[in-house]
Amino acid sequence: MLRFFYRCTCLLFIISIIIGCNGSERTPEKKELKSNLLESYLDIVKDRKNSKEERRSNLEKAYTIYSTISDNIYKVEKNFELCREYYSLKEYEKYKDLSEKALKLSKILNDSLSIAKAYAYLGIYYRRSKLDNIAYKNFYEAEKIYSLWNYNPENVKYVANEHGKVLIDIARIRQRAKDYSESEAITIKAIEKFELAEDETYIPLCYTNLGILAKFLEEYDKSIEYHKKAIEYAKGTDDETSRTLASYNNIGTVYKSQKKYAEAKEYYVKALSYKEYLSKNKKIHSRLIDNLAYVNFLSNDLTEIPELYFKALKIRESIDDKYGITTNTLHLAEYYQSINEDSIAKMYAERSRDISLELNNNEELLKSYRVLSDIYEGNEGLRYANAYIRLNDSLVREERLYRDKFARIEFETDEIAEQNLQISRENEILIIAILGLTALFLLGYIIFRQQQSNKELLFAQTQQEANQEIYRLLLNQQIKLEEGRQMEQQRMSEELHDGVLGRLFGVRLSLDGINQRANDGFTEARNKYIDELKSIEKEIRLISHDLGTETLTADVAYIDAVESLISDLCAVNNITFEFNNDEDIDWEEIDDQKKINFFRILQESLQNIFKHANAKSIKINFDFTEDKINLTILDDGIGFKSNKVKRGIGLKNITSRVSQMSGVVQFLSNKDAGTKVSVSVPV
């Protein structure tokens, strides 16, 4: 439980870092520049015509650029290229370091093929260091990945080729461990992979290994057949000569094991005929000379003995080939022992022993102990015989343990793989659990926020309904007040028209009657009062008319009411008028308040004309343009200077009503040029 909690904590921490980090990706231009620079350095390194120092210098530059590249598949590919070049320049520790980095990066990227390749590269390093158990472990890790890979047409050749190379490395380690049957089976499997890859580069090596294995299994004819196949497959390749010479040497060794010395000598001589190649490859040259000399010795052909031995030894000493020297000196010891030159035989046998101990070359050391036990007599000879027995028993046990070690490596590797699989499963469960909890948390949060939003929406709806109810109540109250005011206005209008105006009209008629009957000197005075009564009647009639038209009844068309107002007022004031209404204006759709405001603006304008303009005619127009109603009132009166006149309450009332309708008004006038009132109101 504690481990699970620890993993949860770590995973959440990593997720938070990933989410929190705002990585600044390099621009594509910089990436391309680095890639081009890296490729140019690698091209110089790969060109074998350049000096090693020049190649090494450019390889370091390439490595510097490589180190700055972000972690991706391209970086892994360049890593392997750098590895190969470091290996070719014998920079083995750098090769190992880069191989380990490739493995680590490939695991981060979860690239199986790159992981397998990195294990193979590490196996090559440890194989060269003769740490076969570590090399085997790395090769086995790679082989497991390749074995589980599902081949497809896109990568079958590449994967099969890489798989084959790993298999032949495993087979050669098994062969050195004298596990011949297993090595043979793995080698055959490697050949199948190379054939699948349609790449014959490594097939000669495979048949060479099969030939060596068949010799150890004492299947000599099959061994020779395999070596000849290796020669056939090597034809036309870059390694044709080296592979051919290796196969000639191996065939000679097989014949030597069969004690067919003439046939063995034939192949050694055939190999030694490649003089130009051997002059540049002294190690192979010295081996062939030594083998030829040894076959001559075994066949009792001593005509060129020991000269051939000394020739081979001289070459090996010149190139410090210590492994070759141990074999060479051992052969010299056997030769001098055969001609009873024991002192010289002891010298060469002891030299072989000392170098074998230095190199930890137990096979040659065992042979030197055998020769020394034969040369020496008495206790010294017995001592070497016992040393031979102990070493031989030790080698037998070591070989057995060596083979068991491979089985143990395979078991431990499989066990670790199973543990990793189990951990992977646990991590998957952990990730699923965390994702599930995260999803539940998000779902809960979404539900909570939705509930909050619903509450807020419900509150807003309730508030809206309350506001609408308040507005409705206020509107009803306003309507009732307006109805009451209208009723009172109507009553006052009727009282003035039917009551006061009727009584004044009766008084005026009485005065007219008296005036018609009487001929006294008060006629002129009565006429004056009659005129005053007429004036009062007209004023009361206008007031009554104003009160009566404050609201517009639904049964009277708006434009008729307007025209009636204009007609009545102009008739009372003896002024002619012209009225035009645009038929595009749908007055029934216009807001009542706007219609009342237009009516009052028109009424106020006409009153101003009657009182101040001394006009004879008036033009009134309603137009409809661009969703606006335009009212124009034009008179031919005395006018005024609009910039000097002081605006009275009438003009202020007009401006106020226009502002209530979000419109604009203009008063245009000049002295003796009439006045124009323009009102524009949006519908």
C-alpha positions as CSV (number, residue, x, y, z in Angstrom):
1,M,0.0,0.0,0.0
2,L,2.9,2.3,0.9
3,R,4.6,1.6,-2.5
4,F,1.3,2.3,-4.3
5,F,1.0,5.6,-2.5
6,Y,4.6,6.5,-3.3
7,R,4.0,5.7,-7.0
8,C,0.8,7.8,-7.0
9,T,2.7,10.7,-5.5
10,C,5.6,10.4,-8.0
11,L,3.2,10.1,-11.0
12,L,1.1,13.1,-9.9
13,F,4.3,15.1,-9.4
14,I,5.6,14.2,-12.9
15,I,2.2,15.1,-14.4
16,S,2.2,18.5,-12.7
17,I,5.7,19.2,-14.0
18,I,4.7,18.3,-17.5
19,I,1.5,20.4,-17.3
20,G,3.3,23.3,-15.5
21,C,6.3,23.5,-17.9
22,N,5.9,25.7,-20.8
23,G,8.7,24.3,-23.0
24,S,10.1,26.6,-25.6
25,E,10.4,24.6,-28.8
26,R,13.3,25.6,-30.9
27,T,12.3,27.1,-34.2
28,P,12.3,24.8,-37.3
29,E,15.0,26.9,-38.8
30,K,17.4,26.3,-35.9
31,K,16.6,22.5,-36.0
32,E,17.3,22.4,-39.7
33,L,20.6,24.3,-39.2
34,K,21.8,21.9,-36.5
35,S,20.8,18.9,-38.5
36,N,22.7,20.1,-41.6
37,L,25.7,21.0,-39.5
38,L,25.7,17.6,-37.8
39,E,25.4,15.8,-41.2
40,S,28.3,17.7,-42.7
41,Y,30.6,16.8,-39.8
42,L,29.5,13.1,-40.1
43,D,30.2,13.1,-43.8
44,I,33.8,14.1,-43.1
45,V,34.1,11.4,-40.4
46,K,32.8,8.7,-42.7
47,D,35.2,9.5,-45.4
48,R,38.0,7.0,-44.8
49,K,40.3,9.1,-47.1
50,N,40.6,11.7,-44.4
51,S,43.2,11.3,-41.7
52,K,42.3,9.8,-38.4
53,E,43.0,13.1,-36.6
54,E,40.8,15.0,-39.0
55,R,38.0,12.4,-38.6
56,R,38.4,12.4,-34.8
57,S,38.3,16.2,-34.7
58,N,35.1,16.4,-36.8
59,L,33.6,13.5,-34.7
60,E,34.0,15.6,-31.6
61,K,32.3,18.5,-33.3
62,A,29.5,16.3,-34.4
63,Y,29.1,15.0,-30.8
64,T,28.9,18.6,-29.5
65,I,26.0,19.4,-31.9
66,Y,24.3,16.0,-31.1
67,S,24.3,16.9,-27.4
68,T,22.2,20.0,-28.0
69,I,19.4,18.2,-30.0
70,S,16.2,17.6,-28.1
71,D,15.3,14.0,-27.3
72,N,13.7,12.3,-30.2
73,I,14.1,9.4,-32.7
74,Y,16.4,11.5,-34.9
75,K,18.7,11.9,-32.0
76,V,18.8,8.1,-31.3
77,E,19.6,7.5,-35.0
78,K,22.5,10.0,-34.9
79,N,23.7,8.4,-31.6
80,F,24.2,5.0,-33.4
81,E,26.0,6.7,-36.2
82,L,28.4,8.3,-33.7
83,C,28.8,5.0,-32.0
84,R,30.0,3.3,-35.2
85,E,32.5,6.0,-36.0
86,Y,33.9,6.0,-32.4
87,Y,34.3,2.2,-32.7
88,S,36.1,2.5,-36.1
89,L,38.5,5.0,-34.5
90,K,39.0,2.6,-31.6
91,E,37.5,5.0,-29.1
92,Y,35.9,2.1,-27.3
93,E,35.0,3.9,-24.0
94,K,33.3,6.7,-25.9
95,Y,31.5,4.0,-27.9
96,K,30.3,2.4,-24.7
97,D,29.2,5.7,-23.2
98,L,27.1,6.6,-26.2
99,S,25.6,3.1,-26.4
100,E,24.4,3.5,-22.8
101,K,23.0,6.9,-23.6
102,A,21.2,5.4,-26.7
103,L,19.7,2.7,-24.4
104,K,18.5,5.2,-21.9
105,L,17.0,7.6,-24.5
106,S,15.4,4.7,-26.4
107,K,13.7,3.5,-23.2
108,I,12.4,7.0,-22.5
109,L,11.0,7.2,-26.1
110,N,9.7,3.6,-25.7
111,D,11.3,2.6,-29.1
112,S,11.7,-1.2,-29.0
113,L,13.9,-1.5,-32.0
114,S,16.3,1.2,-30.8
115,I,16.4,-0.5,-27.3
116,A,17.3,-3.8,-29.0
117,K,20.0,-2.1,-31.1
118,A,21.5,-0.3,-28.1
119,Y,21.7,-3.7,-26.2
120,A,23.5,-5.2,-29.2
121,Y,26.0,-2.3,-29.3
122,L,26.8,-2.8,-25.6
123,G,27.1,-6.5,-26.3
124,I,29.8,-5.8,-28.9
125,Y,31.7,-3.6,-26.5
126,Y,31.8,-6.4,-23.8
127,R,32.5,-9.1,-26.3
128,R,35.6,-7.2,-27.4
129,S,36.6,-6.8,-23.7
130,K,36.2,-10.6,-23.4
131,L,33.5,-10.2,-20.8
132,D,31.4,-12.9,-22.5
133,N,28.9,-13.2,-19.7
134,I,28.0,-9.4,-19.8
135,A,28.1,-9.5,-23.6
136,Y,25.8,-12.5,-23.7
137,K,23.3,-10.8,-21.3
138,N,23.1,-7.7,-23.6
139,F,22.8,-9.8,-26.7
140,Y,20.1,-11.9,-25.1
141,E,18.1,-8.8,-24.2
142,A,18.3,-7.6,-27.8
143,E,17.4,-11.1,-29.1
144,K,14.3,-11.2,-27.0
145,I,13.0,-8.0,-28.4
146,Y,13.6,-9.0,-32.0
147,S,12.0,-12.4,-31.4
148,L,8.8,-10.8,-30.2
149,W,8.7,-8.2,-33.0
150,N,5.9,-8.5,-35.5
151,Y,7.5,-8.3,-38.9
152,N,5.8,-6.2,-41.6
153,P,6.7,-5.4,-45.2
154,E,8.1,-2.0,-44.2
155,N,10.7,-3.1,-41.7
156,V,11.1,-6.9,-42.3
157,K,14.6,-6.6,-43.9
158,Y,16.0,-4.2,-41.4
159,V,14.7,-6.1,-38.3
160,A,15.7,-9.5,-39.8
161,N,19.2,-8.3,-40.5
162,E,19.7,-6.8,-37.0
163,H,18.2,-9.9,-35.5
164,G,20.6,-12.1,-37.5
165,K,23.7,-10.1,-36.3
166,V,22.6,-10.5,-32.7
167,L,22.1,-14.3,-33.2
168,I,25.6,-14.9,-34.7
169,D,27.2,-13.0,-31.8
170,I,25.3,-15.2,-29.3
171,A,26.3,-18.3,-31.3
172,R,30.0,-17.4,-31.3
173,I,29.9,-16.8,-27.5
174,R,28.2,-20.2,-27.1
175,Q,30.9,-21.7,-29.4
176,R,33.7,-20.3,-27.2
177,A,31.9,-21.8,-24.2
178,K,32.0,-25.2,-26.1
179,D,28.3,-25.4,-26.1
180,Y,28.5,-26.6,-29.7
181,S,25.0,-28.0,-30.3
182,E,23.3,-24.8,-29.1
183,S,25.7,-22.6,-31.0
184,E,25.0,-24.6,-34.2
185,A,21.2,-24.2,-33.8
186,I,21.5,-20.5,-33.2
187,T,23.8,-20.0,-36.2
188,I,21.3,-21.8,-38.5
189,K,18.6,-19.5,-37.2
190,A,20.9,-16.5,-37.9
191,I,21.3,-17.7,-41.5
192,E,17.5,-17.8,-41.9
193,K,17.2,-14.2,-40.7
194,F,19.9,-13.0,-43.1
195,E,18.2,-14.8,-46.0
196,L,14.9,-13.1,-45.0
197,A,16.7,-9.8,-45.0
198,E,18.2,-10.7,-48.4
199,D,21.6,-9.6,-47.1
200,E,24.5,-12.1,-47.5
201,T,27.1,-9.9,-45.8
202,Y,27.2,-12.0,-42.6
203,I,26.4,-15.4,-44.2
204,P,30.1,-16.3,-44.8
205,L,30.7,-15.7,-41.1
206,C,27.8,-18.0,-40.2
207,Y,29.1,-20.8,-42.4
208,T,32.6,-20.3,-40.9
209,N,31.2,-20.7,-37.4
210,L,29.2,-23.8,-38.5
211,G,32.5,-25.3,-40.0
212,I,34.3,-24.7,-36.7
213,L,31.5,-26.3,-34.7
214,A,31.4,-29.3,-37.0
215,K,35.1,-29.8,-36.5
216,F,34.7,-29.8,-32.8
217,L,31.9,-32.2,-33.1
218,E,34.2,-34.3,-35.3
219,E,32.0,-34.0,-38.3
220,Y,34.9,-33.3,-40.6
221,D,33.3,-33.7,-44.0
222,K,30.5,-31.4,-43.0
223,S,33.0,-28.9,-41.6
224,I,34.9,-28.7,-44.9
225,E,31.6,-28.3,-46.7
226,Y,30.6,-25.4,-44.5
227,H,34.0,-23.7,-45.0
228,K,33.7,-24.0,-48.8
229,K,30.2,-22.5,-48.6
230,A,31.7,-19.6,-46.7
231,I,34.1,-19.1,-49.6
232,E,31.3,-19.2,-52.2
233,Y,29.1,-16.6,-50.3
234,A,32.2,-14.4,-49.8
235,K,32.7,-14.0,-53.5
236,G,32.2,-10.5,-54.8
237,T,32.0,-9.0,-51.4
238,D,34.5,-6.5,-49.9
239,D,35.7,-9.2,-47.5
240,E,36.2,-11.8,-50.2
241,T,40.0,-12.2,-49.7
242,S,40.0,-12.2,-45.9
243,R,37.1,-14.7,-45.8
244,T,38.7,-16.9,-48.4
245,L,42.0,-17.0,-46.5
246,A,40.2,-17.7,-43.2
247,S,38.3,-20.6,-44.8
248,Y,41.6,-22.0,-46.4
249,N,43.2,-21.9,-43.0
250,N,40.2,-23.5,-41.3
251,I,40.0,-26.3,-44.0
252,G,43.7,-27.0,-43.4
253,T,43.1,-27.2,-39.7
254,V,40.3,-29.7,-40.3
255,Y,42.6,-31.9,-42.5
256,K,45.3,-31.6,-39.8
257,S,42.8,-32.9,-37.2
258,Q,42.1,-35.8,-39.5
259,K,45.9,-36.3,-39.9
260,K,45.6,-35.7,-43.6
261,Y,48.7,-33.5,-43.6
262,A,49.2,-33.4,-47.4
263,E,45.7,-31.9,-47.9
264,A,46.2,-29.6,-45.0
265,K,49.5,-28.4,-46.4
266,E,47.8,-27.9,-49.8
267,Y,45.3,-25.4,-48.4
268,Y,48.0,-23.5,-46.3
269,V,50.2,-23.1,-49.3
270,K,47.1,-22.0,-51.4
271,A,46.4,-19.3,-48.7
272,L,50.1,-18.2,-48.6
273,S,49.9,-17.5,-52.4
274,Y,48.0,-14.2,-51.6
275,K,51.3,-12.5,-51.0
276,E,50.1,-8.9,-51.7
277,Y,47.3,-9.2,-49.2
278,L,49.4,-10.9,-46.6
279,S,52.1,-8.3,-46.8
280,K,49.6,-5.8,-45.4
281,N,48.0,-8.3,-42.9
282,K,51.0,-9.7,-41.0
283,K,48.9,-11.4,-38.3
284,I,47.2,-13.7,-40.8
285,H,50.5,-14.2,-42.6
286,S,52.3,-15.3,-39.5
287,R,49.4,-17.7,-38.5
288,L,49.5,-19.4,-41.9
289,I,53.3,-19.8,-41.8
290,D,53.2,-21.3,-38.3
291,N,50.3,-23.7,-39.3
292,L,52.2,-24.8,-42.4
293,A,55.4,-25.4,-40.3
294,Y,53.4,-27.3,-37.7
295,V,51.8,-29.6,-40.4
296,N,55.3,-30.2,-41.8
297,F,56.5,-31.1,-38.3
298,L,53.6,-33.5,-37.7
299,S,54.2,-35.1,-41.1
300,N,58.0,-35.4,-40.3
301,D,58.8,-33.1,-43.2
302,L,61.6,-31.1,-41.4
303,T,63.2,-29.6,-44.4
304,E,62.1,-26.0,-43.6
305,I,61.9,-26.5,-39.8
306,P,62.7,-24.5,-37.7
307,E,63.1,-21.7,-40.2
308,L,59.4,-21.4,-40.9
309,Y,58.7,-21.2,-37.1
310,F,61.3,-18.5,-36.7
311,K,59.9,-16.6,-39.7
312,A,56.4,-16.7,-38.1
313,L,57.8,-15.7,-34.7
314,K,59.7,-12.8,-36.0
315,I,56.6,-11.4,-37.7
316,R,54.5,-11.9,-34.5
317,E,57.1,-10.2,-32.3
318,S,57.3,-7.3,-34.7
319,I,53.5,-6.7,-34.3
320,D,53.5,-7.7,-30.6
321,D,51.0,-10.6,-31.3
322,K,51.2,-12.2,-27.9
323,Y,48.5,-14.7,-28.5
324,G,50.4,-15.8,-31.6
325,I,53.7,-15.9,-29.8
326,T,52.3,-18.3,-27.2
327,T,51.4,-20.8,-29.9
328,N,54.6,-20.2,-31.9
329,T,56.9,-20.8,-28.9
330,L,54.9,-23.9,-27.9
331,H,55.4,-25.3,-31.4
332,L,59.2,-24.6,-31.2
333,A,59.3,-26.3,-27.8
334,E,57.7,-29.4,-29.2
335,Y,60.1,-29.3,-32.2
336,Y,63.2,-29.0,-30.0
337,Q,61.9,-31.7,-27.6
338,S,61.5,-34.0,-30.6
339,I,65.3,-33.6,-31.5
340,N,66.3,-33.9,-27.8
341,E,67.3,-30.3,-27.4
342,D,65.5,-30.2,-24.0
343,S,67.2,-27.0,-22.7
344,I,66.0,-25.0,-25.8
345,A,62.6,-26.8,-25.6
346,K,62.3,-25.7,-21.9
347,M,63.1,-22.1,-22.8
348,Y,60.4,-21.9,-25.4
349,A,57.9,-23.8,-23.3
350,E,58.5,-21.6,-20.3
351,R,58.1,-18.5,-22.5
352,S,54.8,-19.8,-23.8
353,R,53.8,-20.5,-20.2
354,D,54.7,-17.0,-19.0
355,I,52.9,-15.2,-21.8
356,S,49.8,-17.5,-21.4
357,L,49.7,-16.6,-17.6
358,E,50.0,-12.9,-18.5
359,L,47.1,-13.2,-21.0
360,N,45.1,-15.6,-18.9
361,N,45.1,-17.9,-22.0
362,N,44.3,-21.1,-20.2
363,E,44.2,-23.3,-23.4
364,E,47.8,-22.5,-24.4
365,L,48.9,-22.6,-20.7
366,L,47.5,-26.1,-20.4
367,K,49.5,-27.2,-23.5
368,S,52.7,-25.6,-22.1
369,Y,52.2,-27.5,-18.8
370,R,51.9,-30.7,-20.8
371,V,55.1,-30.1,-22.7
372,L,57.0,-29.0,-19.6
373,S,55.8,-32.1,-17.7
374,D,57.2,-34.2,-20.6
375,I,60.5,-32.3,-20.7
376,Y,61.2,-32.2,-17.0
377,E,62.0,-35.3,-15.0
378,G,61.4,-36.2,-11.4
379,N,59.6,-33.8,-9.1
380,E,59.7,-30.9,-11.5
381,G,58.0,-32.9,-14.2
382,L,55.5,-34.2,-11.6
383,R,54.8,-30.6,-10.5
384,Y,53.9,-29.6,-14.1
385,A,51.8,-32.8,-14.5
386,N,49.8,-31.9,-11.4
387,A,49.5,-28.3,-12.6
388,Y,48.2,-29.7,-15.9
389,I,45.7,-31.9,-14.2
390,R,44.4,-29.1,-11.9
391,L,44.1,-26.6,-14.7
392,N,42.4,-29.2,-16.9
393,D,39.9,-30.0,-14.2
394,S,39.4,-26.3,-13.5
395,L,38.8,-25.7,-17.2
396,V,36.2,-28.5,-17.4
397,R,34.4,-27.1,-14.3
398,E,34.6,-23.6,-15.7
399,E,33.2,-24.7,-19.1
400,R,30.3,-26.4,-17.3
401,L,29.7,-23.3,-15.1
402,Y,30.1,-21.2,-18.2
403,R,27.3,-23.0,-19.9
404,D,25.2,-22.9,-16.8
405,K,25.9,-19.2,-16.5
406,F,24.2,-18.6,-19.8
407,A,21.2,-20.5,-18.6
408,R,21.2,-18.5,-15.4
409,I,21.5,-15.2,-17.4
410,E,18.6,-16.2,-19.5
411,F,16.5,-17.2,-16.5
412,E,17.4,-14.0,-14.6
413,T,16.8,-11.9,-17.6
414,D,13.4,-13.5,-18.2
415,E,12.6,-13.1,-14.5
416,I,13.5,-9.4,-14.6
417,A,11.4,-9.1,-17.8
418,E,8.5,-10.7,-15.9
419,Q,9.0,-8.4,-13.0
420,N,9.1,-5.4,-15.4
421,L,5.9,-6.7,-17.0
422,Q,4.3,-6.9,-13.6
423,I,5.5,-3.4,-12.7
424,S,4.2,-2.2,-16.1
425,R,0.8,-3.8,-15.4
426,E,0.8,-2.1,-11.9
427,N,1.7,1.2,-13.5
428,E,-1.1,0.8,-16.0
429,I,-3.6,0.1,-13.2
430,L,-2.2,3.1,-11.4
431,I,-2.5,5.3,-14.4
432,I,-6.1,4.1,-15.0
433,A,-6.9,4.6,-11.4
434,I,-5.5,8.2,-11.4
435,L,-7.3,8.9,-14.7
436,G,-10.5,7.5,-13.3
437,L,-10.2,9.6,-10.1
438,T,-9.3,12.7,-12.2
439,A,-12.3,12.0,-14.4
440,L,-14.6,11.6,-11.4
441,F,-13.2,14.8,-9.9
442,L,-13.8,16.7,-13.2
443,L,-17.3,15.2,-13.4
444,G,-18.0,16.2,-9.9
445,Y,-16.7,19.7,-10.5
446,I,-18.7,20.0,-13.7
447,I,-21.9,18.9,-11.9
448,F,-21.1,21.4,-9.1
449,R,-20.6,24.2,-11.5
450,Q,-23.7,23.2,-13.4
451,Q,-25.8,23.3,-10.2
452,Q,-24.3,26.7,-9.3
453,S,-25.1,27.9,-12.9
454,N,-28.7,26.5,-12.6
455,K,-29.1,28.3,-9.2
456,E,-27.8,31.5,-10.7
457,L,-30.0,31.1,-13.7
458,L,-33.0,30.4,-11.5
459,F,-32.3,33.4,-9.4
460,A,-31.9,35.5,-12.5
461,Q,-35.2,34.2,-13.9
462,T,-36.9,34.9,-10.6
463,Q,-35.4,38.4,-10.5
464,Q,-36.5,39.0,-14.1
465,E,-40.0,37.8,-13.3
466,A,-40.1,40.1,-10.2
467,N,-38.8,43.0,-12.3
468,Q,-41.4,42.3,-14.9
469,E,-44.2,42.2,-12.3
470,I,-43.0,45.5,-10.8
471,Y,-42.8,47.0,-14.3
472,R,-46.3,45.7,-15.0
473,L,-47.7,47.2,-11.8
474,L,-46.0,50.5,-12.5
475,L,-47.3,50.5,-16.0
476,N,-50.9,49.7,-14.8
477,Q,-50.6,52.5,-12.3
478,Q,-49.4,54.9,-15.0
479,I,-52.2,53.8,-17.3
480,K,-54.7,54.4,-14.6
481,L,-53.2,57.8,-13.8
482,E,-53.2,58.6,-17.5
483,E,-56.8,57.5,-17.8
484,G,-57.8,59.7,-14.9
485,R,-55.9,62.7,-16.3
486,Q,-57.5,62.1,-19.7
487,M,-60.9,61.9,-18.1
488,E,-60.3,65.1,-16.2
489,Q,-59.0,66.9,-19.3
490,Q,-62.0,65.7,-21.2
491,R,-64.3,66.9,-18.4
492,M,-62.6,70.3,-18.3
493,S,-62.8,70.5,-22.1
494,E,-66.5,69.7,-22.1
495,E,-67.1,72.2,-19.2
496,L,-65.3,75.0,-21.0
497,H,-66.9,74.2,-24.3
498,D,-70.4,73.5,-23.2
499,G,-70.6,75.6,-20.0
500,V,-68.4,78.7,-20.0
501,L,-68.2,79.0,-23.8
502,G,-72.0,78.6,-24.1
503,R,-72.6,81.3,-21.5
504,L,-70.2,83.7,-23.1
505,F,-71.8,83.0,-26.5
506,G,-75.2,83.8,-24.9
507,V,-73.9,87.1,-23.4
508,R,-72.4,88.1,-26.8
509,L,-75.7,87.3,-28.6
510,S,-77.6,89.4,-26.0
511,L,-75.2,92.3,-26.5
512,D,-75.6,92.0,-30.3
513,G,-79.4,92.1,-29.9
514,I,-79.2,95.2,-27.7
515,N,-76.8,96.8,-30.1
516,Q,-79.3,96.2,-33.0
517,R,-82.2,97.7,-31.1
518,A,-80.5,100.6,-29.4
519,N,-79.3,103.8,-31.0
520,D,-77.7,105.4,-28.0
521,G,-74.1,106.5,-27.7
522,F,-73.0,103.2,-26.1
523,T,-73.0,101.2,-29.4
524,E,-69.3,101.7,-29.9
525,A,-68.5,100.6,-26.3
526,R,-70.7,97.5,-26.7
527,N,-68.9,96.6,-30.0
528,K,-65.6,96.8,-28.2
529,Y,-66.8,94.4,-25.5
530,I,-68.4,92.1,-28.1
531,D,-65.0,91.9,-29.8
532,E,-63.3,91.1,-26.5
533,L,-65.9,88.4,-25.9
534,K,-65.1,86.9,-29.4
535,S,-61.5,86.9,-28.5
536,I,-62.2,85.2,-25.2
537,E,-64.4,82.6,-27.0
538,K,-61.6,81.9,-29.5
539,E,-59.0,81.5,-26.6
540,I,-61.3,79.2,-24.7
541,R,-62.1,77.2,-27.9
542,L,-58.3,76.7,-28.4
543,I,-57.9,75.6,-24.8
544,S,-60.8,73.2,-25.0
545,H,-59.4,71.9,-28.3
546,D,-56.0,71.3,-26.6
547,L,-57.4,69.5,-23.7
548,G,-59.5,67.4,-25.9
549,T,-56.6,66.3,-28.1
550,E,-54.1,65.4,-25.4
551,T,-54.9,61.8,-26.2
552,L,-55.8,60.2,-29.5
553,T,-58.9,58.1,-29.6
554,A,-58.6,54.7,-31.3
555,D,-61.5,55.3,-33.6
556,V,-60.0,58.4,-35.2
557,A,-57.1,58.0,-37.7
558,Y,-53.9,59.7,-36.6
559,I,-53.3,61.6,-39.8
560,D,-56.9,62.8,-39.8
561,A,-56.5,64.2,-36.3
562,V,-53.4,66.0,-37.4
563,E,-55.0,67.5,-40.5
564,S,-58.0,68.5,-38.4
565,L,-55.7,70.3,-35.9
566,I,-53.9,72.2,-38.7
567,S,-57.2,73.0,-40.5
568,D,-58.9,74.3,-37.3
569,L,-56.0,76.4,-36.1
570,C,-55.3,77.9,-39.5
571,A,-59.0,78.7,-40.0
572,V,-59.2,80.5,-36.7
573,N,-56.0,82.6,-37.6
574,N,-56.9,83.1,-41.3
575,I,-53.8,81.5,-42.6
576,T,-53.6,79.2,-45.7
577,F,-51.8,75.8,-45.4
578,E,-50.5,72.9,-47.4
579,F,-50.2,69.5,-45.8
580,N,-48.5,66.4,-47.2
581,N,-48.1,62.9,-45.6
582,D,-45.8,60.1,-47.0
583,E,-47.9,57.0,-47.6
584,D,-44.9,54.8,-46.7
585,I,-45.4,55.8,-43.0
586,D,-47.5,53.1,-41.3
587,W,-48.8,55.3,-38.4
588,E,-50.7,52.3,-36.8
589,E,-47.3,50.7,-36.1
590,I,-45.8,53.8,-34.6
591,D,-45.6,54.1,-30.9
592,D,-48.5,56.2,-29.4
593,Q,-46.1,58.3,-27.4
594,K,-44.2,59.3,-30.5
595,K,-47.4,60.2,-32.2
596,I,-48.4,62.4,-29.3
597,N,-45.0,64.1,-29.3
598,F,-45.2,64.8,-33.1
599,F,-48.7,66.2,-32.5
600,R,-47.5,68.5,-29.7
601,I,-44.4,69.6,-31.7
602,L,-46.7,70.5,-34.6
603,Q,-49.2,72.3,-32.3
604,E,-46.4,74.2,-30.5
605,S,-44.8,75.2,-33.9
606,L,-48.2,76.5,-35.2
607,Q,-48.8,78.5,-32.0
608,N,-45.4,80.2,-32.5
609,I,-46.2,81.0,-36.1
610,F,-49.6,82.5,-35.1
611,K,-48.1,84.6,-32.3
612,H,-44.8,85.8,-33.8
613,A,-44.4,85.1,-37.5
614,N,-47.2,87.2,-39.2
615,A,-47.2,84.5,-41.8
616,K,-49.7,84.2,-44.6
617,S,-49.1,80.5,-45.5
618,I,-47.7,77.3,-44.0
619,K,-46.3,74.1,-45.6
620,I,-46.2,70.9,-43.5
621,N,-44.7,67.6,-44.7
622,F,-44.2,64.1,-43.2
623,D,-41.5,62.1,-45.0
624,F,-40.1,58.6,-44.5
625,T,-36.4,58.0,-45.4
626,E,-33.9,55.4,-44.1
627,D,-36.1,54.2,-41.3
628,K,-36.7,57.8,-40.1
629,I,-39.8,60.0,-39.9
630,N,-39.0,63.5,-41.0
631,L,-41.4,66.4,-40.1
632,T,-40.9,69.8,-41.9
633,I,-42.8,73.0,-41.0
634,L,-42.1,75.9,-43.3
635,D,-43.8,79.4,-43.0
636,D,-43.4,82.7,-45.0
637,G,-43.3,84.9,-42.0
638,I,-40.9,87.7,-40.8
639,G,-38.4,85.1,-39.5
640,F,-35.7,85.8,-37.0
641,K,-31.9,85.6,-36.6
642,S,-31.5,82.1,-35.1
643,N,-28.1,83.0,-33.5
644,K,-29.5,86.0,-31.7
645,V,-33.0,85.1,-30.7
646,K,-33.5,83.9,-27.1
647,R,-35.2,80.6,-27.1
648,G,-38.5,80.6,-25.2
649,I,-40.3,77.8,-23.5
650,G,-42.0,76.8,-26.7
651,L,-38.7,75.9,-28.5
652,K,-37.4,74.2,-25.4
653,N,-40.5,72.0,-25.2
654,I,-40.0,71.0,-28.9
655,T,-36.3,70.2,-28.3
656,S,-37.2,68.2,-25.2
657,R,-39.8,66.1,-27.0
658,V,-37.5,65.4,-29.9
659,S,-34.8,64.2,-27.4
660,Q,-37.2,61.9,-25.8
661,M,-37.6,60.2,-29.2
662,S,-33.8,60.0,-29.7
663,G,-34.2,62.3,-32.7
664,V,-32.7,65.6,-33.9
665,V,-34.3,69.1,-34.5
666,Q,-33.1,72.1,-36.5
667,F,-34.5,75.7,-36.4
668,L,-33.5,77.5,-39.6
669,S,-34.5,81.2,-40.0
670,N,-33.3,84.6,-41.2
671,K,-34.8,88.0,-40.9
672,D,-37.7,88.5,-43.5
673,A,-36.9,85.0,-44.9
674,G,-39.4,82.8,-43.0
675,T,-38.7,79.9,-40.6
676,K,-38.1,76.2,-41.2
677,V,-38.4,73.6,-38.4
678,S,-36.9,70.1,-39.3
679,V,-37.5,67.1,-37.0
680,S,-36.0,63.7,-37.7
681,V,-36.9,60.7,-35.5
682,P,-35.9,57.0,-35.9
683,V,-38.8,54.6,-36.1
